[in-house]
Amino acid sequence: MIMKKQDIHFFDIHRILFGQTPPLFLIEVFFRTLILYIFLLFILRWLGKRMSGGLSIMELAVMLTLGAIVCVPMQIPDRGILQGFVLLLCGLIFQRSLSLGGVLSKPVEDMAHGKVALLVKDGILQLQVMEKERISKQQLFAQLRRVKVFNLGSVERIYLEASGLYSIFMMEKPKPGLSVLPLDDKEINDQMKHAADIHGELMVCAHCGYVKPADNKTACPDCGNSEWAKAII
């Protein structure tokens, strides 16, 4: 219901604190906040880690919740500020409770903060993990190019942290591997040195980065694909 101008009085303490709702409504507000906060955590988990942009799932959920909480009591005259205080207190209690629960219970920690995902292992893409985390090869390759890494074989591990950031660990002795350069840039690709061993040229799976001799034309033993490219060093 839209309030009329004559219904707004500066010293109307009951309206300022409770709005036009009975005090009992604050109990309902508590349960509304609890349900929406938990649902928001699941929504953010389903959206993927990169949505958080460096924040944990729980931290981002708290920020969004707090923004929604303070908006209504500040701008809508028929909603009391006391309701906002209760909501802010609820958000604080939920966040502290989840933090404590994460310390005491590993499942609670995984639910609130998320898990670390292994995207690359010994120069080979972990395609099933990438599919689960909704990370494409081009997204991952862009991160490698950003830190001047052009050969997937030189990467020992890449972790997708719970915050959505990438942690990259390089091998002490780089191995032949898959080029992470854009295929459209033929000039730079032609400058890359192709890898070879005593048996001749080495090929690399274009899908996962598995390396094998060029004379072996079987499907990739790691991912099952049959598309091969020249390995680089």
Buried (B, 14 or more C-beta within 10 A) or exposed (E): EEEEEEEEEEEEEEBBEBBBBEEEBBEEBBEEBEEEBBEBBEBBBEEBBBBBEEBBBBBBBBEBBBEBBBEBBEEEBBBBBBBBBBBBEBBEEBBEEBBEBBEEEEEBBBBBBBEBBEBBBEBBBBBEBBEEBEBEBEBBBEBBEEEEBBBBBBBBBBBBBBBBBBEBEEBEEBBBBBBBBEEEEEEEBEEBEBBBEEEEBBBBBBBBBBBBEBEEEEEBEBBEBEEBBBBBB
